[in-house]
Amino acid sequence: MNTPTVQELLREASREVRSIMWDVTALDGPGLAAAWPAFAANARDALAAVPVPDPGTRLLIHRAAGPRYRPNRWGPPVEAEPDPHLIRAGQAMAAVAELLRRYAMPPTSPEAGHDADLARRRIAECLFVGSHVTALGLREHATQLQPARAGLAFQRPETRLAVKGATLAQSRRLVSGLATFEAHLSHYLARPPERLQRETVQEFVDPDRLSHALARWEITTMRVLHAQPPSVRDLAGIAHAEQALLVHTLVIMIAAAQASVIDPDDFDRQIRPRLQDAQAAWGDVAASWPAQMTTPAPPSLAGVETSAQLHRALGEITRDGNGWATPALIAERVHLADVAVLLRDAAMASVNRAERFAELPAELTRAGQLHAPARLLAAIERQSSGRGPRPNSAVRTTDVANRRTVLVRPEQTVDATATACHLGRQLTSLTAVLETIPLGRDGLAVVELASSAQAAARRTHPIGPALACIHLADHATVRR
């Protein structure tokens, strides 16, 4: 009997994980959860065995190990009979890893590189489907069998199945980790292969790509933020993306100041410090929504995809390999005056999103939609009040001792609301100075005529006298 090839084994693994989606019920959750750690480990080994992984693949390999430290990377084991489909898919992945470790060589031709990219994609697709069905089964198990009743027998047409079950807190923790991992996989599968990235890295940047990405980002984030309720993963992801947007804005503004598209003195004195303060404030808001908190809503794939598109559009302008592009290279890729206006308007529009972040903590807690581990709430109280526990703590000692997931109360979100309000003040201060940037349409026309002279001025004067050529016309601030 011939040994199956890597392609045949990957096809078999894909068929097994996709067959689970035909009928996922509340009875399947514990079995899938019991089989998931071994399947994820085998798929991780197969992904690591593909030669010459790119940085994105190395990051995915690290995340496939699980969100926690040893020994239980995906949480405590679930005492249930492992799902046979996921077991067979894991065995196929283990065989793939063994074949690749024995015979795979670094690609020496474009065809070999294409095969390696295809193998990585097939493994990632199996991981994506497997994580999705496991989270779906556990979510059904948690909602329909509350509390999960260990040892209760269920009658099925083909057999009488005894399901031990997973505890409610255990199900929620694993579903939360799987939802985050699924979002990372979606981002990984949405990107172009590394081979195409290398081929297109020297192409001219599409001038409309950033504007389209920013427009989609604004629409998607407002939809996500006003969902009833939004996912905590989405809230933290939006805050991190807004922080990254301001970091890229700072890099582009530095290039605009060195090219004298904006006043370099005003930039160093007023704009730069406020940009740095605002991006740090967005990071604090992201940290105020820790991963252990949950709402009934799963993460939005639309938000993940839109964030990835925005990062790609900004990276095409500001990145050069693994580092930041020089101001001269950024000026060659885009028209700095147009991009500065675009980013100014985007930073001003983010004030609305900051206001929504200030409303959400009280809104979610009043509706009883925000849950968190009692230990996390106790740690937050200790951090906000100094070293010791608060005298009238809202967290019960028994909940902390038994590691329970509890409902978050309005008084426990005071710090998160204050952090968002601080962000709003930082953005208001930033908006006030960005409105003074003299980049109206009349000014843009003059800058365009002088664009050929900017390159020569950059080589001799990092902050040269070209500012005198910009017509300081009155302009109407465009608000989204």
C-alpha positions in Angstrom: 0.0 0.0 0.0 1.4 3.4 -1.0 2.0 6.0 1.6 -0.4 9.0 1.2 1.1 12.3 0.0 1.0 15.5 1.9 -1.7 16.8 -0.5 -3.9 13.7 0.2 -3.4 14.0 3.9 -4.3 17.6 4.0 -7.4 16.9 1.9 -8.4 14.1 4.4 -7.9 16.5 7.3 -10.0 19.2 5.6 -12.8 16.6 4.9 -12.9 15.5 8.5 -13.1 19.0 10.1 -15.7 20.2 7.5 -17.9 17.1 8.1 -18.3 18.3 11.7 -20.2 21.4 10.5 -23.0 19.2 9.0 -24.7 18.9 12.4 -23.2 20.7 15.4 -25.4 20.3 18.5 -25.1 21.0 22.2 -23.9 17.4 22.6 -20.8 17.9 20.4 -19.2 20.7 22.4 -17.5 18.8 25.2 -16.2 16.1 22.7 -14.8 18.8 20.4 -13.2 20.6 23.3 -11.6 17.4 24.5 -10.1 16.7 21.1 -9.1 20.3 20.3 -5.7 20.6 22.1 -4.3 17.6 20.4 -5.6 18.6 17.0 -4.2 22.1 17.4 -0.8 20.7 18.5 -0.6 18.4 15.5 -1.6 21.2 13.1 1.0 23.5 14.7 3.7 20.8 14.1 2.6 20.5 10.5 2.7 24.3 10.0 6.2 24.5 11.6 7.5 21.7 9.3 6.8 23.6 6.1 10.2 25.0 5.1 11.1 28.7 5.4 8.1 30.1 7.3 7.5 33.9 6.9 7.0 36.2 9.9 3.2 35.9 9.7 3.4 32.1 9.8 5.8 32.1 12.7 3.4 34.3 14.7 0.5 31.9 13.8 2.6 28.9 15.0 3.2 30.7 18.3 -0.6 31.4 18.7 -1.6 27.9 17.8 0.1 26.7 21.0 -2.7 28.3 23.1 -3.3 31.5 25.0 -2.0 30.3 28.4 1.2 29.0 29.9 2.1 25.4 30.4 0.9 22.8 31.2 -2.7 23.5 30.0 -2.2 25.9 27.1 -5.9 25.8 26.0 -7.2 25.5 29.6 -7.9 22.5 31.9 -8.7 19.3 30.0 -12.4 18.6 29.3 -13.4 15.2 30.7 -15.4 13.9 27.7 -15.0 11.4 24.9 -12.9 13.2 22.2 -14.7 13.8 18.9 -13.6 11.1 16.4 -13.6 13.5 13.4 -11.2 15.9 15.1 -9.0 13.0 16.2 -8.7 11.7 12.6 -8.0 15.2 11.3 -5.2 15.5 14.0 -3.7 12.1 13.0 -3.6 13.3 9.4 -1.8 16.5 10.5 0.7 14.5 12.5 1.4 12.4 9.4 1.9 15.6 7.3 4.4 16.9 9.9 6.3 13.7 9.8 6.5 13.6 6.0 7.6 17.3 5.8 10.3 16.8 8.5 11.7 13.9 6.6 11.6 15.0 3.0 10.9 18.7 2.7 13.7 21.0 1.5 13.8 24.8 1.3 12.2 25.9 -2.0 14.6 26.5 -4.8 12.1 27.5 -7.5 8.9 29.6 -7.8 6.9 26.4 -8.2 8.3 25.0 -4.9 7.6 28.3 -3.1 4.0 28.2 -4.4 3.6 24.6 -3.1 4.8 25.7 0.4 2.4 28.6 0.4 -0.4 26.3 -0.6 0.4 23.8 2.2 0.5 26.6 4.8 -2.9 27.9 3.6 -4.5 24.4 3.7 -3.3 23.8 7.3 -4.5 27.3 8.4 -7.9 26.6 6.8 -8.2 23.3 8.7 -7.3 25.2 11.9 -9.9 27.9 11.1 -12.7 25.4 10.5 -11.8 23.3 13.6 -11.7 26.3 15.9 -15.0 27.6 14.5 -16.9 24.4 15.0 -15.4 23.8 18.5 -16.4 27.2 19.6 -19.8 26.8 18.0 -20.4 23.4 19.8 -19.2 24.8 23.1 -21.4 27.9 22.8 -24.4 25.6 22.1 -23.5 23.4 25.1 -23.2 26.5 27.4 -26.5 28.1 26.4 -28.7 25.0 26.2 -27.3 23.0 29.1 -27.0 25.7 31.8 -25.6 24.5 34.1 -23.8 21.7 32.3 -25.0 18.4 33.9 -22.2 15.9 34.1 -23.0 12.3 33.4 -26.5 12.9 32.0 -27.4 10.5 29.1 -28.9 11.7 25.9 -30.8 9.6 23.3 -29.6 9.8 19.7 -31.0 7.8 16.8 -27.8 5.8 16.4 -26.6 5.5 20.0 -27.3 6.4 23.6 -24.5 8.9 24.4 -23.4 9.9 27.9 -21.9 13.4 28.0 -19.9 14.4 31.1 -20.0 18.0 30.0 -17.9 21.1 30.6 -18.5 23.7 33.3 -20.0 27.0 32.2 -16.9 28.9 33.1 -14.6 26.4 31.4 -16.8 26.6 28.2 -16.7 30.4 28.2 -12.9 30.6 28.7 -12.2 28.2 25.8 -14.8 29.8 23.5 -13.2 33.2 24.2 -9.7 31.9 23.4 -10.9 30.1 20.2 -12.7 33.2 19.0 -9.5 35.2 19.3 -7.5 32.5 17.5 -10.2 32.4 14.8 -9.8 36.1 14.2 -6.0 35.7 13.9 -6.5 32.9 11.4 -9.0 35.0 9.4 -6.4 37.8 9.3 -3.7 35.3 8.2 -5.8 33.8 5.4 -6.9 37.2 4.1 -3.4 38.4 3.4 -1.6 37.8 0.1 1.1 35.1 0.1 4.6 36.1 1.1 5.8 35.5 -2.5 3.3 38.1 -3.9 4.3 40.5 -1.1 7.9 40.4 -2.2 7.0 40.8 -5.8 4.8 43.9 -5.2 6.8 45.6 -2.5 8.4 48.0 -5.0 5.2 49.0 -6.7 3.8 52.5 -6.5 1.3 53.0 -3.7 -2.3 53.4 -4.9 -3.3 56.9 -3.8 -6.9 55.9 -3.2 -6.2 52.8 -1.2 -5.7 54.6 2.1 -8.8 56.7 1.7 -11.0 53.7 0.9 -9.5 51.8 3.9 -10.2 54.7 6.2 -13.8 55.0 5.0 -14.5 51.3 5.5 -12.8 51.4 8.9 -15.0 54.3 10.1 -18.2 52.6 8.9 -17.4 49.2 10.3 -16.2 50.5 13.7 -19.3 52.5 14.3 -21.4 49.5 13.4 -19.4 47.3 15.8 -19.4 49.8 18.6 -23.2 50.3 18.4 -24.0 46.6 18.2 -26.2 45.2 21.0 -23.9 44.1 22.6 -20.5 44.4 21.0 -17.8 41.8 21.7 -15.1 42.7 24.2 -12.5 41.3 21.7 -13.8 43.8 19.1 -13.6 46.7 21.6 -9.9 45.9 22.4 -9.2 45.4 18.7 -10.6 48.7 17.7 -8.7 50.6 20.4 -5.4 48.9 19.4 -6.1 49.7 15.7 -6.8 53.3 16.5 -3.5 53.4 18.4 -1.7 52.0 15.4 -3.4 54.5 13.2 -2.0 57.4 15.2 1.5 55.8 15.2 1.5 55.7 11.4 0.1 59.2 11.4 3.0 60.4 13.4 5.5 58.8 11.0 3.8 60.4 8.0 3.6 63.8 9.7 7.3 63.6 10.4 7.9 63.1 6.7 5.6 66.0 5.9 7.4 68.2 8.3 10.8 67.3 6.9 9.6 68.0 3.4 8.2 71.4 4.6 4.7 70.4 3.6 3.6 71.5 7.1 5.3 73.9 9.4 8.1 71.9 11.1 8.3 74.2 14.2 4.5 73.9 14.8 4.8 70.2 14.3 7.5 69.7 16.9 6.0 72.1 19.4 2.3 71.2 19.2 1.3 68.3 17.0 4.0 65.7 17.8 3.5 65.7 21.6 -0.3 65.6 21.3 -0.1 62.7 18.8 2.1 60.7 21.2 -0.3 61.4 24.1 -3.3 60.4 22.1 -1.9 57.1 20.9 -0.8 56.3 24.5 -4.3 57.0 25.7 -5.8 54.6 23.0 -3.4 52.0 24.4 -4.8 52.6 27.9 -8.4 52.2 26.6 -7.4 48.9 24.9 -5.9 47.6 28.2 -9.1 48.5 30.1 -11.0 45.7 28.2 -8.9 42.6 29.1 -9.3 39.4 27.2 -11.0 37.6 30.1 -14.1 39.8 30.0 -16.9 38.6 27.8 -20.3 39.6 26.4 -22.8 37.3 24.7 -21.6 38.4 21.3 -18.8 36.7 19.3 -16.1 38.8 17.7 -16.9 40.4 14.4 -14.9 39.1 11.4 -15.8 42.3 9.5 -13.9 44.3 12.1 -10.9 42.1 11.9 -10.8 42.2 8.1 -11.3 46.0 8.0 -8.5 46.5 10.5 -6.2 44.3 8.4 -7.0 46.3 5.3 -6.2 49.5 7.2 -2.9 48.2 8.5 -1.9 47.1 5.0 -2.8 50.5 3.5 -0.8 52.3 6.1 2.1 49.8 6.0 2.5 50.3 2.2 3.3 54.0 3.0 5.2 53.8 6.2 7.0 50.5 6.3 10.2 49.4 4.5 10.7 45.7 5.2 10.8 45.1 9.0 11.5 48.8 9.8 10.1 52.3 9.2 10.5 53.9 5.8 12.6 57.0 5.7 10.8 60.4 5.2 12.3 60.6 1.7 10.9 57.2 0.7 7.5 58.1 2.1 7.5 61.3 0.1 8.2 59.3 -3.0 5.4 56.9 -2.4 2.5 59.4 -1.8 1.6 63.0 -2.1 2.3 64.1 1.4 -0.1 67.1 1.4 -3.1 64.9 0.4 -2.3 62.2 2.9 -1.7 64.7 5.7 -5.2 66.1 5.2 -6.7 62.6 5.0 -5.0 61.6 8.3 -6.0 64.8 10.0 -9.7 64.2 9.2 -9.4 60.6 10.4 -7.9 61.7 13.7 -10.7 64.3 14.2 -13.3 61.6 13.4 -12.0 59.3 16.1 -13.4 61.6 18.7 -16.8 60.1 18.1 -15.4 56.6 18.7 -13.8 57.7 21.9 -17.1 59.1 23.1 -18.7 55.7 22.5 -16.0 54.0 24.5 -16.9 56.3 27.4 -20.6 55.2 27.2 -20.1 51.5 26.8 -18.9 50.3 30.3 -22.0 51.7 32.1 -24.3 50.6 29.3 -23.1 47.0 29.2 -23.1 46.6 33.0 -26.6 48.1 33.4 -27.9 45.6 30.8 -26.2 42.7 32.6 -24.2 41.8 29.5 -20.6 42.0 30.8 -19.0 39.1 32.6 -15.5 38.7 34.0 -13.6 36.3 36.3 -13.9 37.4 40.0 -10.1 37.3 40.3 -9.8 39.8 37.5 -12.2 42.2 39.1 -10.5 41.9 42.5 -7.1 42.6 40.8 -8.6 45.7 39.1 -9.9 47.0 42.5 -6.5 46.5 44.1 -4.8 48.3 41.3 -7.1 51.3 41.4 -7.2 51.6 45.3 -3.5 51.0 46.0 -2.2 47.8 47.5 -4.9 46.3 49.7 -8.5 45.4 48.9 -11.2 48.0 49.1 -13.1 48.3 52.4 -16.5 47.8 50.6 -15.4 45.6 47.8 -18.1 44.4 45.4 -16.2 41.2 44.7 -17.1 38.3 47.0 -14.2 36.3 48.5 -15.9 33.0 47.7 -16.2 33.9 44.0 -12.5 34.7 43.9 -11.6 31.5 45.8 -13.7 29.3 43.5 -12.5 31.1 40.3 -16.0 32.0 39.2 -17.0 34.2 36.3 -19.4 36.8 37.6 -21.5 39.7 36.4 -19.7 43.0 36.2 -21.4 45.8 38.2 -21.6 49.4 37.1 -19.4 50.6 40.0 -16.6 48.2 38.8 -16.3 50.0 35.5 -15.5 53.5 36.9 -11.8 53.2 35.9 -12.6 52.1 32.4 -15.0 55.1 31.9 -12.4 57.5 33.3 -9.7 56.1 31.0 -12.0 56.7 28.0 -12.9 60.2 29.2 -9.2 60.9 29.4 -8.8 59.7 25.8 -11.6 62.1 24.8 -9.7 65.0 26.3 -6.5 64.0 24.6 -8.2 63.7 21.2 -10.0 67.1 21.7 -6.6 68.7 22.3 -5.1 67.0 19.2 -8.1 68.1 17.1 -7.6 71.7 18.1 -4.0 71.8 16.8 -4.7 69.6 13.7 -7.4 72.2 12.6 -4.6 74.7 12.3 -2.7 72.7 9.6 -2.9 75.1 6.5 -3.7 72.5 3.9 -6.7 73.8 1.9 -7.3 72.9 -1.8 -5.7 76.1 -2.9 -2.6 75.3 -0.9 -2.5 71.8 -2.4 -2.4 73.1 -5.9 0.7 75.2 -5.0 2.3 72.3 -3.3 1.8 70.0 -6.3 3.5 72.6 -8.6 6.5 72.6 -6.2 6.6 68.8 -5.6 9.5 68.3 -8.0 11.5 70.8 -6.0 10.8 69.1 -2.7 13.0 66.1 -3.5 16.0 68.3 -4.1 15.3 70.3 -1.0 15.2 67.2 1.1 18.7 66.2 0.2 20.2 69.4 1.3 17.8 70.8 3.9 15.8 68.3 6.0 13.5 71.1 7.1 14.1 73.6 4.3 12.6 76.9 3.1 10.0 75.3 0.9 7.4 76.2 3.5 7.4 79.7 2.1 6.0 78.3 -1.2 2.8 77.0 0.4 -0.1 79.3 0.1 -1.7 79.6 3.5 -5.3 79.8 2.2 -8.4 79.6 4.4 -9.9 76.2 4.4 -13.0 74.5 5.6 -12.3 71.6 7.9 -13.9 68.4 6.7 -15.5 66.4 9.4 -16.8 62.9 8.9 
